[in-house]
């Protein structure tokens, strides 16, 4: 599905989410509560103190296809969201070496992330934080990104806000499959998450065959018509 569904995609978006192991907890609610806690960082995954928690995932999505390209998942909340970025980025580049742009929210807005994207020849669109400075510190793409943001703000934001597609993909999965993670063992939790991702991709691939077939490729590499 990815070979045919995302092969023409040039722009991807990175995002993190969590699937609850109990219907009594909600990831977005816990994320809002986390932002208000003293000492917490936006890189930390939110978690509960009881036995119920989340299966955490970070994934890259084609912004035109809404097909998930690659993802990393764990039940360990002590591993921050940014820690998954190198793995997901490497897997995405391996499958789509023609990728040109990566979108990310303010959490990903750092020179380290820009350095990683530079190594793959990918242009960053990462929402600058309020304390961001133009100092490149050896990362030229960071300075270029901020200059483009300052000089062509509306155009930059128009490109950046395609990132909302990854949020809509989260919403699609949770609306279509609104049930909790039922498994208890870590490797079975990962398998259940893999199955959810595959079900979403299969559904989205079949939608595209009817709604936008030009985004797909045949097995012979010719655009579907």
PyMOL commands that set and color helices and strands:
alter all, ss='L'
color gray80, all
select helices_A, chain A and resi 2-5+27-35+81-95+106-108+111-119+140-151+153-176+186-211+213-215
alter helices_A, ss='H'
color red, helices_A
select strands_A, chain A and resi 11-20+54-62+68-74+101-104+123-126
alter strands_A, ss='S'
color yellow, strands_A
deselect
rebuild
show_as cartoon
